[in-house]
Amino acid sequence: MFDIVLLIKIIVSVFAVITLSLIAEKVSPRVAGILSGYPLGAAITLFFYGLEISPEFASKSVVYTLIGLIATQSFVYFYFKCSLYFKRYVIFFSSIVSFAGYFFVSWLLHLINSNMILSLIITIASIFFFIYLFKEIRNVKIENKIKLTPKVLFIRAVLSASIILIITGMAGLIGLKWAGLLSAFPITLFPLILIVHFTYDAKHVHTIIKNFPIGLGSIITYSVTLSTAYPAIGIYLGTVLSFITATIYLLIYGLASNKKMV
């Protein structure tokens, strides 16, 4: 059973990262940024919390998954600022500072005795705050696209699989609050950022970062649905229903924005 679960984790995480990177290249970094807010990483993590621990554990950890999105947005903000500041070893230093910032903000958040209402309020407020912080970033498209090589696929596979296995593997050891907060870690977005930054330019990464908070409404919708669906109808149907509501959010946003997402 463990081997099957392990294999599923790797396959799903690799597929998510590769799909997002292809969207960034073939469509635009803007679309990839918005879809990075889709509950790919959080859904995978919460699903395996429910599968390996219990549906109730996954449902309760959603409260901290929501406020954990503040740490996730802080992660990309630190990366954005560092990529502007550092002139050498930009990716390395940006990653280190982002990780440190993420866990520091998570540590602050884990001190909060939150509930669903409070989590929703502060998380939604944070999304508007980060949208404001990123408002000056220009949306740019990738012009000179590279071919997808076995080497690139291997790097994407290693990055995405390693991160998701570490985060989900810690769930049973670190307690409810930290498990929920860590489920919001950008386990698909971070490998995507690295791939785009290594392959192209910081401005393309900045476009992804700019649009990332916009897509987080889908995680909020997903999480709220999951919190009631998992205990009521189980993790499988609950996951399907949660993805449906998350997708509806993106469709509504696309219609409301009244412009092409490119």
Backbone hydrogen bonds in HBPLUS format (Angstrom, degrees):
<---DONOR---> <-ACCEPTOR-->    atom                        ^
c    i                          cat <-CA-CA->   ^        H-A-AA   ^      H-
h    n   atom  resd res      DA  || num        DHA   H-A  angle D-A-AA Bond
n    s   type  num  typ     dist DA aas  dist angle  dist       angle   num
A0005-VAL N   A0001-MET O   2.95 MM   4  6.24 165.7  1.97 156.5 159.9     1
A0006-LEU N   A0002-PHE O   2.86 MM   4  6.01 160.7  1.90 149.8 155.7     2
A0007-LEU N   A0003-ASP O   2.96 MM   4  6.10 156.4  2.01 142.2 148.3     3
A0008-ILE N   A0004-ILE O   2.94 MM   4  6.20 159.1  1.98 151.7 157.3     4
A0009-LYS N   A0005-VAL O   2.99 MM   4  6.21 161.3  2.02 152.0 156.6     5
A0010-ILE N   A0006-LEU O   3.12 MM   4  6.38 162.5  2.15 149.3 153.4     6
A0011-ILE N   A0007-LEU O   2.96 MM   4  6.16 170.4  1.97 155.6 158.1     7
A0012-VAL N   A0008-ILE O   2.95 MM   4  6.02 174.5  1.95 157.1 158.8     8
A0013-SER N   A0009-LYS O   3.04 MM   4  6.06 165.9  2.06 148.5 153.0     9
A0014-VAL N   A0010-ILE O   2.95 MM   4  5.99 163.2  1.98 151.0 156.2    10
A0015-PHE N   A0011-ILE O   2.96 MM   4  6.05 162.0  1.99 148.3 153.8    11
A0016-ALA N   A0012-VAL O   2.98 MM   4  6.17 157.8  2.03 148.3 154.0    12
A0017-VAL N   A0013-SER O   3.14 MM   4  6.36 167.7  2.16 152.0 153.8    13
A0018-ILE N   A0014-VAL O   2.98 MM   4  6.10 170.8  1.99 156.6 159.6    14
A0019-THR N   A0015-PHE O   2.91 MM   4  5.93 160.0  1.95 147.1 153.2    15
A0020-LEU N   A0016-ALA O   3.05 MM   4  6.24 164.3  2.08 149.9 153.7    16
A0021-SER N   A0017-VAL O   2.96 MM   4  6.14 158.7  2.01 150.7 156.8    17
A0022-LEU N   A0018-ILE O   2.97 MM   4  6.16 153.2  2.04 147.9 154.9    18
A0023-ILE N   A0019-THR O   2.95 MM   4  6.21 152.4  2.03 147.0 155.1    19
A0024-ALA N   A0020-LEU O   2.93 MM   4  6.20 156.2  1.98 147.3 153.5    20
A0025-GLU N   A0021-SER O   3.08 MM   4  6.30 148.5  2.18 139.2 147.3    21
A0026-LYS N   A0022-LEU O   2.70 MM   4  5.75 173.1  1.71 158.6 161.1    22
A0027-VAL N   A0023-ILE O   2.82 MM   4  5.12 151.0  1.90 131.7 140.7    23
A0028-SER N   A0023-ILE O   2.99 MM   5  6.30 135.9  2.19 145.5 155.6    24
A0032-ALA N   A0028-SER O   3.19 MM   4  6.48 163.9  2.21 148.1 152.8    25
A0033-GLY N   A0029-PRO O   2.76 MM   4  5.92 147.7  1.86 145.4 154.3    26
A0034-ILE N   A0030-ARG O   3.03 MM   4  6.36 159.6  2.07 151.7 156.0    27
A0035-LEU N   A0031-VAL O   2.89 MM   4  6.10 167.7  1.91 155.5 159.3    28
A0036-SER N   A0032-ALA O   2.84 MM   4  5.91 125.7  2.14 134.8 148.9    29
A0037-GLY N   A0034-ILE O   3.05 MM   3  5.51 150.3  2.14 107.1 115.8    30
A0038-TYR N   A0035-LEU O   2.91 MM   3  4.97 151.8  1.99  99.8 109.1    31
A0040-LEU N   A0038-TYR O   2.57 MM   2  5.68 138.8  1.73 116.9 102.2    32
A0044-ILE N   A0040-LEU O   3.05 MM   4  6.22 159.6  2.09 147.2 152.5    33
A0045-THR N   A0041-GLY O   2.99 MM   4  6.23 170.0  2.00 156.3 158.8    34
A0046-LEU N   A0042-ALA O   2.83 MM   4  5.92 171.8  1.83 153.9 156.8    35
A0047-PHE N   A0043-ALA O   2.87 MM   4  5.83 152.9  1.94 142.4 150.3    36
A0048-PHE N   A0044-ILE O   3.11 MM   4  6.37 160.7  2.15 149.1 153.2    37
A0049-TYR N   A0045-THR O   2.91 MM   4  6.20 138.0  2.08 143.6 156.6    38
A0050-GLY N   A0046-LEU O   2.97 MM   4  6.24 159.4  2.02 147.1 151.5    39
A0051-LEU N   A0047-PHE O   2.83 MM   4  6.13 145.0  1.96 141.6 152.8    40
A0052-GLU N   A0048-PHE O   2.82 MM   4  5.59 166.8  1.84 138.9 143.4    41
A0053-ILE N   A0049-TYR O   2.82 MM   4  5.34 146.3  1.94 136.2 145.3    42
A0054-SER N   A0049-TYR O   3.10 MM   5  6.48 139.0  2.28 140.6 148.2    43
A0058-ALA N   A0054-SER O   3.17 MM   4  6.51 162.0  2.20 152.9 156.6    44
A0059-SER N   A0055-PRO O   2.88 MM   4  6.06 156.9  1.93 145.8 152.9    45
A0060-LYS N   A0056-GLU O   2.93 MM   4  6.08 163.2  1.95 151.5 154.8    46
A0061-SER N   A0057-PHE O   3.00 MM   4  6.09 149.3  2.09 145.0 153.6    47
A0062-VAL N   A0059-SER O   3.34 MM   3  5.50 152.6  2.42 100.1 107.9    48
A0064-TYR N   A0061-SER O   3.07 MM   3  5.49 127.6  2.36 106.7 118.4    49
A0065-THR N   A0061-SER O   2.90 MM   4  6.21 133.0  2.13 140.3 154.7    50
A0066-LEU N   A0062-VAL O   2.96 MM   4  6.18 155.0  2.02 154.7 157.4    51
A0068-GLY N   A0064-TYR O   2.86 MM   4  5.72 130.2  2.11 127.0 141.2    52
A0069-LEU N   A0066-LEU O   3.02 MM   3  5.49 155.1  2.08 109.0 116.6    53
A0070-ILE N   A0067-ILE O   3.06 MM   3  5.61 156.2  2.12 110.9 117.7    54
A0071-ALA N   A0068-GLY O   3.02 MM   3  5.23 120.1  2.40 100.2 113.9    55
A0072-THR N   A0068-GLY O   3.04 MM   4  6.44 149.2  2.14 143.4 152.9    56
A0073-GLN N   A0069-LEU O   2.96 MM   4  6.12 158.9  2.00 142.8 147.0    57
A0074-SER N   A0070-ILE O   2.94 MM   4  6.14 146.3  2.05 140.0 150.3    58
A0075-PHE N   A0071-ALA O   2.85 MM   4  6.09 144.6  1.98 141.8 151.4    59
A0076-VAL N   A0072-THR O   3.26 MM   4  6.71 155.8  2.32 148.6 151.8    60
A0077-TYR N   A0073-GLN O   2.97 MM   4  6.15 148.0  2.08 141.4 151.2    61
A0078-PHE N   A0074-SER O   2.87 MM   4  6.07 163.6  1.89 156.3 158.9    62
A0079-TYR N   A0075-PHE O   3.04 MM   4  6.30 153.4  2.11 143.3 151.3    63
A0080-PHE N   A0076-VAL O   2.88 MM   4  6.02 158.1  1.93 143.4 149.2    64
A0081-LYS N   A0077-TYR O   2.96 MM   4  6.22 168.0  1.97 155.8 157.8    65
A0082-CYS N   A0078-PHE O   2.91 MM   4  5.99 163.0  1.94 147.9 153.2    66
A0083-SER N   A0079-TYR O   2.91 MM   4  5.99 152.6  1.98 147.5 154.9    67
A0084-LEU N   A0081-LYS O   3.19 MM   3  5.28 141.9  2.34  97.9 108.7    68
A0085-TYR N   A0081-LYS O   3.05 MM   4  6.29 142.8  2.19 142.1 153.0    69
A0086-PHE N   A0082-CYS O   2.94 MM   4  5.87 169.3  1.95 157.2 158.4    70
A0093-PHE N   A0089-TYR O   3.03 MM   4  6.22 178.1  2.03 165.1 164.5    71
A0094-SER N   A0090-VAL O   2.87 MM   4  5.82 157.3  1.92 148.1 155.7    72
A0095-SER N   A0091-ILE O   2.97 MM   4  5.98 152.7  2.05 140.7 147.7    73
A0096-ILE N   A0092-PHE O   3.01 MM   4  6.27 162.6  2.04 151.8 156.5    74
A0097-VAL N   A0093-PHE O   2.98 MM   4  6.09 173.9  1.98 152.9 154.8    75
A0098-SER N   A0094-SER O   2.99 MM   4  5.98 152.0  2.07 137.8 146.3    76
A0099-PHE N   A0095-SER O   2.91 MM   4  6.10 161.8  1.95 152.1 156.3    77
A0100-ALA N   A0096-ILE O   2.99 MM   4  6.22 168.3  2.00 152.3 155.7    78
A0101-GLY N   A0097-VAL O   2.79 MM   4  5.94 160.9  1.83 149.1 154.9    79
A0102-TYR N   A0098-SER O   2.81 MM   4  5.94 155.4  1.87 146.8 153.9    80
A0103-PHE N   A0099-PHE O   3.04 MM   4  6.29 169.0  2.05 157.9 158.9    81
A0104-PHE N   A0100-ALA O   2.96 MM   4  6.09 147.7  2.06 144.4 154.0    82
A0105-VAL N   A0101-GLY O   2.94 MM   4  6.07 169.6  1.95 151.4 154.1    83
A0106-SER N   A0102-TYR O   2.85 MM   4  6.01 154.5  1.91 145.2 153.7    84
A0107-TRP N   A0103-PHE O   2.88 MM   4  5.93 146.1  1.99 133.7 142.5    85
A0108-LEU N   A0104-PHE O   3.05 MM   4  6.42 153.6  2.12 147.1 153.7    86
A0109-LEU N   A0105-VAL O   2.89 MM   4  6.17 157.1  1.94 148.5 155.3    87
A0110-HIS N   A0106-SER O   2.83 MM   4  6.00 146.0  1.95 147.8 156.4    88
A0111-LEU N   A0108-LEU O   3.26 MM   3  5.61 155.5  2.32 105.4 112.7    89
A0112-ILE N   A0109-LEU O   2.98 MM   3  5.49 161.8  2.02 114.7 120.7    90
A0119-SER N   A0115-ASN O   2.91 MM   4  5.99 163.8  1.93 158.7 164.0    91
A0120-LEU N   A0116-MET O   2.97 MM   4  6.10 158.1  2.02 147.2 152.7    92
A0121-ILE N   A0117-ILE O   3.05 MM   4  6.30 161.8  2.09 152.5 157.1    93
A0122-ILE N   A0118-LEU O   3.07 MM   4  6.27 177.8  2.07 159.8 159.2    94
A0123-THR N   A0119-SER O   2.98 MM   4  5.89 150.1  2.07 143.0 151.9    95
A0124-ILE N   A0120-LEU O   2.99 MM   4  5.99 167.7  2.00 148.5 152.1    96
A0125-ALA N   A0121-ILE O   3.04 MM   4  6.16 159.1  2.08 146.2 152.7    97
A0126-SER N   A0122-ILE O   3.01 MM   4  6.07 146.5  2.12 133.4 142.1    98
A0127-ILE N   A0123-THR O   3.08 MM   4  6.40 145.4  2.20 145.5 154.3    99
A0128-PHE N   A0124-ILE O   3.32 MM   4  6.70 160.8  2.36 151.7 154.4   100
A0129-PHE N   A0125-ALA O   3.07 MM   4  6.30 151.2  2.16 143.6 152.3   101
A0130-PHE N   A0126-SER O   2.92 MM   4  6.17 159.8  1.96 153.6 156.8   102
A0131-ILE N   A0127-ILE O   2.94 MM   4  6.12 154.1  2.01 148.5 156.3   103
A0132-TYR N   A0128-PHE O   3.09 MM   4  6.25 150.6  2.18 139.4 146.6   104
A0133-LEU N   A0129-PHE O   3.06 MM   4  6.42 150.8  2.15 140.7 148.9   105
A0134-PHE N   A0130-PHE O   3.00 MM   4  6.17 145.0  2.13 146.4 154.3   106
A0135-LYS N   A0132-TYR O   3.25 MM   3  5.13 166.8  2.26 105.8 109.3   107
A0137-ILE N   A0134-PHE O   3.11 MM   3  5.69 161.1  2.15 118.9 124.7   108
A0153-LEU N   A0149-THR O   3.04 MM   4  6.36 163.5  2.07 154.6 159.4   109
A0154-PHE N   A0150-PRO O   2.89 MM   4  6.06 152.4  1.97 144.9 152.3   110
A0155-ILE N   A0151-LYS O   3.04 MM   4  6.31 161.6  2.08 149.8 153.8   111
A0156-ARG N   A0152-VAL O   2.98 MM   4  6.20 165.6  2.00 154.3 158.2   112
A0157-ALA N   A0153-LEU O   2.90 MM   4  6.06 153.8  1.97 144.9 152.6   113
A0158-VAL N   A0154-PHE O   2.95 MM   4  6.18 166.1  1.97 155.0 157.8   114
A0159-LEU N   A0155-ILE O   3.00 MM   4  6.13 172.3  2.01 155.1 157.3   115
A0160-SER N   A0156-ARG O   3.07 MM   4  6.05 168.9  2.08 148.6 151.2   116
A0161-ALA N   A0157-ALA O   2.99 MM   4  5.85 161.3  2.03 146.4 152.4   117
A0162-SER N   A0158-VAL O   2.99 MM   4  5.81 159.4  2.04 142.3 148.8   118
A0163-ILE N   A0159-LEU O   3.16 MM   4  6.26 169.0  2.17 150.9 153.8   119
A0164-ILE N   A0160-SER O   3.17 MM   4  6.30 172.1  2.18 152.1 154.5   120
A0165-LEU N   A0161-ALA O   3.08 MM   4  6.10 158.3  2.13 148.4 154.3   121
A0166-ILE N   A0162-SER O   3.09 MM   4  6.22 156.7  2.15 148.0 153.9   122
A0167-ILE N   A0163-ILE O   3.06 MM   4  6.24 170.3  2.07 156.0 158.3   123
A0168-THR N   A0164-ILE O   3.05 MM   4  6.05 171.1  2.06 148.4 151.3   124
A0169-GLY N   A0165-LEU O   2.98 MM   4  5.72 146.3  2.10 133.6 143.5   125
A0170-MET N   A0167-ILE O   3.33 MM   3  5.49 144.0  2.47  99.2 108.5   126
A0171-ALA N   A0168-THR O   3.23 MM   3  5.39 156.0  2.29 105.0 112.0   127
A0173-LEU N   A0170-MET O   3.00 MM   3  5.44 153.0  2.07 115.8 124.5   128
A0174-ILE N   A0170-MET O   3.22 MM   4  6.23 141.8  2.38 163.0 173.9   129
A0179-ALA N   A0175-GLY O   2.97 MM   4  5.95 151.9  2.05 148.4 157.5   130
A0180-GLY N   A0176-LEU O   2.99 MM   4  6.17 160.4  2.02 152.7 156.9   131
A0181-LEU N   A0177-LYS O   2.94 MM   4  6.23 161.3  1.98 153.1 158.8   132
A0182-LEU N   A0178-TRP O   2.82 MM   4  5.89 162.6  1.85 149.8 154.5   133
A0183-SER N   A0179-ALA O   3.03 MM   4  6.15 131.3  2.28 136.3 148.5   134
A0184-ALA N   A0181-LEU O   3.13 MM   3  5.58 154.8  2.19 107.6 115.2   135
A0185-PHE N   A0182-LEU O   3.01 MM   3  5.15 163.4  2.03 107.2 111.7   136
A0187-ILE N   A0185-PHE O   2.72 MM   2  5.62 132.7  1.94 115.4  99.8   137
A0190-PHE N   A0186-PRO O   2.92 MM   4  5.59 167.2  1.94 141.7 145.9   138
A0192-LEU N   A0188-THR O   3.24 MM   4  6.34 153.7  2.31 140.1 147.9   139
A0193-ILE N   A0189-LEU O   2.82 MM   4  6.12 157.5  1.87 157.6 163.4   140
A0194-LEU N   A0190-PHE O   3.02 MM   4  6.31 162.9  2.05 155.5 159.5   141
A0195-ILE N   A0191-PRO O   2.92 MM   4  6.11 162.2  1.95 150.2 155.1   142
A0196-VAL N   A0192-LEU O   2.96 MM   4  6.16 172.5  1.96 157.8 159.4   143
A0197-HIS N   A0193-ILE O   2.87 MM   4  5.93 158.7  1.91 149.1 155.9   144
A0198-PHE N   A0194-LEU O   2.85 MM   4  5.92 167.1  1.87 151.7 155.5   145
A0199-THR N   A0195-ILE O   2.95 MM   4  5.96 155.6  2.01 145.4 152.7   146
A0200-TYR N   A0196-VAL O   2.74 MM   4  5.52 157.5  1.79 144.1 150.7   147
A0204-HIS N   A0201-ASP O   3.07 MM   3  5.57 139.1  2.25 109.6 119.8   148
A0205-VAL N   A0201-ASP O   3.41 MM   4  6.87 151.6  2.50 144.0 151.7   149
A0205-VAL N   A0202-ALA O   3.04 MM   3  5.01 115.6  2.47  94.8 110.7   150
A0206-HIS N   A0202-ALA O   2.83 MM   4  6.14 153.6  1.90 152.8 161.0   151
A0207-THR N   A0203-LYS O   3.15 MM   4  6.34 142.5  2.30 133.3 141.7   152
A0208-ILE N   A0204-HIS O   3.26 MM   4  6.59 154.4  2.33 141.8 147.5   153
A0209-ILE N   A0205-VAL O   2.93 MM   4  6.26 161.8  1.96 153.3 158.4   154
A0210-LYS N   A0206-HIS O   2.82 MM   4  5.97 158.6  1.87 148.1 153.8   155
A0211-ASN N   A0207-THR O   3.33 MM   4  6.50 155.6  2.39 145.5 149.5   156
A0212-PHE N   A0208-ILE O   3.05 MM   4  6.08 121.7  2.41 142.4 157.9   157
A0212-PHE N   A0209-ILE O   3.27 MM   3  5.14 144.9  2.40  96.9 106.9   158
A0215-GLY N   A0212-PHE O   3.11 MM   3  5.56 127.6  2.40 110.5 122.1   159
A0216-LEU N   A0213-PRO O   3.10 MM   3  5.20 149.6  2.20 101.7 111.0   160
A0218-SER N   A0215-GLY O   3.05 MM   3  5.88 157.6  2.10 121.1 126.2   161
A0219-ILE N   A0216-LEU O   2.98 MM   3  5.12 125.3  2.29  99.1 113.1   162
A0220-ILE N   A0216-LEU O   3.04 MM   4  6.44 158.6  2.09 153.2 159.1   163
A0221-THR N   A0217-GLY O   2.95 MM   4  6.15 164.1  1.97 144.7 148.9   164
A0222-TYR N   A0218-SER O   2.87 MM   4  5.96 157.1  1.92 139.1 146.3   165
A0223-SER N   A0219-ILE O   2.77 MM   4  5.90 164.9  1.79 152.5 156.2   166
A0224-VAL N   A0220-ILE O   2.98 MM   4  6.16 166.3  2.00 155.4 158.4   167
A0225-THR N   A0221-THR O   3.12 MM   4  6.25 162.6  2.16 146.6 151.6   168
A0226-LEU N   A0222-TYR O   2.87 MM   4  6.06 162.5  1.91 151.4 157.0   169
A0227-SER N   A0223-SER O   2.94 MM   4  6.08 152.5  2.02 148.6 155.0   170
A0228-THR N   A0225-THR O   3.27 MM   3  5.79 143.5  2.42 109.5 117.9   171
A0229-ALA N   A0225-THR O   2.90 MM   4  5.95 154.7  1.96 151.6 159.8   172
A0230-TYR N   A0226-LEU O   2.99 MM   4  5.56 174.2  1.99 144.0 145.9   173
A0233-ILE N   A0229-ALA O   2.73 MM   4  5.59 174.1  1.73 159.2 161.3   174
A0234-GLY N   A0230-TYR O   2.99 MM   4  4.58 137.9  2.17 123.7 129.4   175
A0238-GLY N   A0234-GLY O   2.96 MM   4  5.61 139.6  2.12 135.0 147.7   176
A0239-THR N   A0235-ILE O   2.96 MM   4  5.71 141.8  2.11 123.8 132.1   177
A0240-VAL N   A0236-TYR O   3.16 MM   4  6.47 160.6  2.19 147.4 152.2   178
A0241-LEU N   A0237-LEU O   2.93 MM   4  6.14 170.7  1.94 154.7 157.0   179
A0242-SER N   A0238-GLY O   2.97 MM   4  6.02 154.5  2.03 139.9 147.4   180
A0243-PHE N   A0239-THR O   2.94 MM   4  6.14 155.3  2.00 149.1 155.1   181
A0244-ILE N   A0240-VAL O   3.00 MM   4  6.28 150.3  2.09 147.8 156.3   182
A0245-THR N   A0241-LEU O   3.11 MM   4  6.46 160.9  2.15 151.7 155.0   183
A0246-ALA N   A0242-SER O   3.01 MM   4  6.21 153.5  2.08 144.4 152.3   184
A0247-THR N   A0243-PHE O   2.90 MM   4  6.03 153.8  1.97 146.1 152.7   185
A0248-ILE N   A0244-ILE O   2.98 MM   4  6.24 152.9  2.06 146.9 154.5   186
A0249-TYR N   A0245-THR O   3.15 MM   4  6.42 150.9  2.24 141.8 148.3   187
A0250-LEU N   A0246-ALA O   3.34 MM   4  6.73 157.6  2.39 144.0 148.2   188
A0251-LEU N   A0247-THR O   2.98 MM   4  6.28 157.0  2.03 152.5 159.3   189
A0252-ILE N   A0248-ILE O   2.87 MM   4  6.09 160.3  1.91 153.5 158.6   190
A0253-TYR N   A0249-TYR O   2.87 MM   4  6.14 157.5  1.92 151.1 157.9   191
A0254-GLY N   A0250-LEU O   2.86 MM   4  6.05 158.3  1.91 146.6 152.6   192
A0255-LEU N   A0251-LEU O   3.01 MM   4  6.27 154.7  2.07 147.0 153.2   193
A0256-ALA N   A0252-ILE O   2.83 MM   4  5.98 159.5  1.88 149.8 156.3   194
A0257-SER N   A0253-TYR O   2.83 MM   4  5.91 150.8  1.91 151.8 158.3   195
A0258-ASN N   A0255-LEU O   3.26 MM   3  5.37 137.1  2.46  97.5 108.7   196
